[in-house]
Amino acid sequence: MLTLRLSLRDHTVTPAENGQEALEMAQASPFDLILMDMHMPVMDGHVATRKLREAGYVGLIVAVTASVMSQESDAAIESGCDNYISKPVGDDFEQQVEALLAAHR
């Protein structure tokens, strides 16, 4: 659903099936923004983000998490995410993404 919503706003979206795939994709080619699901199979988003940062990745990484608890948001930031968006995403999801991109440029 998020891929469709962003595509309709003319964003190019390259989905990853799991954290390991996301890590490999980001190391191979920089992205304007990585929306990192924190609870993925194979390698979760916390580990993938930490590994990217340890490897010197400086691009924008935003956690997408189903938890609205501040602990989960804090853990995402501690893992190396620049910000977070809580699920379920709201009607303003596209505006949130565009604001994060604009602020990072």
Secondary structure by P-SEA (a helix, b strand, c coil): caaaaaaaabbbbbbbccaaaaaaaaaaccccccccccccccccaaaaaaaaaaaccccbbbbbcccccaaaaaaaaaaccccccccccccaaaaaaaaaaaaac
